[in-house]
Amino acid sequence: MINKIVLSMATLRILSGSIEIIAALIMLRLNQIDKALVVNSSLAFVGPLILIATTTIGLVGMSDKLSMGKLAWIIAGITCLMVGILKK
């Protein structure tokens, strides 16, 4: 039997991969650099959202096994990742 939390996380990752493939096909269909760049830029928004959602689901699933100290370190690490990804 598959764990529901793992299934949810995997489903989000499959959705994310599908969005990436669809975006690549749209870029090929548009066949213009400026429009492809707009599509690519929109992916920069979707990726971190999927990361946050997947991580949140995983943390909720593990919340009963984590101490407050470990949870604080995980949140600090995720914050550092997001600052690094989103900082221009």
Residue pairs with C-beta under 8 A, 6 or more apart in sequence:
3 61
5 57
5 58
5 60
5 61
6 61
8 57
9 54
9 57
9 58
12 50
12 53
12 54
12 57
13 50
13 54
15 50
16 46
16 47
16 50
19 43
19 46
20 43
23 39
23 40
23 42
23 43
26 39
27 35
27 36
27 39
27 40
30 36
30 39
47 85
48 82
48 85
48 86
51 81
51 82
51 85
52 78
52 82
55 78
59 66
59 71
59 74
63 71
66 74
